Amino acid sequence: MSTSNKIAIFTKAEQICRNNGVKFTAKRKNVLGVLLDADKPLSAYEIVDNYRQTHDESLPPMSVYRMLDALSTMSLVHKLSSENKYLACSHITCDHAHEVPQFLICKSCGKVAEKGIQASVIEVLKKSIEQVDFQLINSQIELQCLCKDCAQAS
């Protein structure tokens, strides 16, 4: 990722944090930077390792989890529940309202693409779920896929 793209993302992330009354500390910024530099989602422990290599400083895993929770609350970072890994939101600098995220996860190489889902699709799913006396508690969708490169290779 280019330096100018990272600067724009960090500027927008700082603004989002400020608007939510949260500090965008240097360590939170660096954790977000580790995720931006990664070519696939990372576990908290992988973030700890990458952070140590990149910033020559150790962070306790519990601190990383707290930072990820704070960044997730503001949709700067997403957690993939099926993988127990994290990735930076690919829409941080967008000015439009974000749709519900769906994640297309390549089961072969681990690459992830983030794509928005229209609210109307989620509403149909929610109504379908309610018909069998359940309540939707998380509308994030994670789909197991093959990326184009892996599909061509197989």
N, C-alpha and C positions, 0 to 999 in steps of 0.2 A: 504494500500500500504506500502511496506517495506521501511525503511529508505534508504537503498542502492539504490532502484529504484528511489526514490524521488531525491536523490543526483545526480544520473545519468541524470535524466530529467532536473534538475536545471542547471547542468553543460552544457548540450546541449543547453538549452534555452538561457543561458548567451552567449554562442558562437554564436547562431543564431542572437541574438540582436546585439552583437558586430559587426558581419559581415554586419549588416544592418544599422550601425551607430546609434543604439538606446541603451539607458542605461537600463540594467536589474536591476532596483532599488529594494530595499528591499520590498517596498510595492507591486510592480508588482510581485515579486517572491512570496510574501505571498498570493496575489489574485490567482495566478496560483496554489499555494498549497491548497487553499480552494477548488478550482475546482477538483484538483487531489484527495482530500479526500472525495469528494461528491460521493454518489452512483447513482446520477442522475443529469441531467442538472439543473442549478440554474439561477434564475433571478438576476438582479443586486442588487435588494433589499435583496434577500436571501443571496447573497454574502456579503453585508454590515453586515447583522445579524451574519452570520457565522464568519466573520472576527473579529467582536467585541468580540464574545465569545472565539475565538481561540487566538487572539492576545491582548485582553484587550485594544483595541484602536478603536476609531470610525473613519470611513471614510465617507465623504459625497458621496451620490449616484453619483453625477456628476463626481467625481474623479474616482470612480469605472468604470463608463462608458468610461472615457478617457483611463484608464488602459486596459480595455477590447478591445477597439479599437486598441490600440498599439499592444497588444498581438495577436489580430485577424489578423492584417496586416502581421504579420510574421508567420501566421498559427500555432501558439502555442495554440490558443483558437479558437473554432468555435462557431458561433451564429446559433441557430436553429430558423429560421425566423417564422416557424409555431407555435412555442411555446414561442418565445421571451425570450429564455433562452440560457445559455452558458455552454460549456463543454470544458475540456482540450483535445487537440488533442491526440489521442491514438497512434500516430506515431512519437512523438517528437524525440525519440532516434534512430529511424531507419536511416540507411545510404543510403537507396535507394530513388530514385525520387518518390514522392508521386503522386498517381492518384487523380482524382477528387473525393472528398468525397461524399458518400451517407450515410444517417443516417437512421437506422431502429429504429423507435420509438414505444415502446410498449404503446398502448393506455390504458392499464389496470394499469400497475405499474409505467410507466414513464421511465423505463430503456432504454438506448440508446446504440446501437452498431454502430461503424463507420466502413465502408467498402469502399474500393476504387473502382472506375469505370474506366475501360479502356478508354483511349482517343478515340479509334475508336467508342465506343458506343456513346459518347458525340458528336462526329463529325456527326454521322448518325442523331441524334436528332437535331443538329444544322441545317443540310441540310433540314430536314423535316419542321422545323420551318420557314426557309427562303422561302420555297415553298409557304407559305401562307402570305408572305410579313411581317414577324416579325423578330426581331433580338434577339438572346439569350443574356441576360445580366448577368445571374448567373446560372452556371451549377451545383451548389450544389443541390442534390436531397434528399428530406425528405419523407420517406415512413412510413405510419401509419401501424403498424403490431401488432401482439401479440407475446411476447417472448415465449419460450418453456414452462417455468413454468406456465405462465398465460393461455396458450392454454391448457395445461394438466388439469388445475384447473377448466376450464369451461366446 
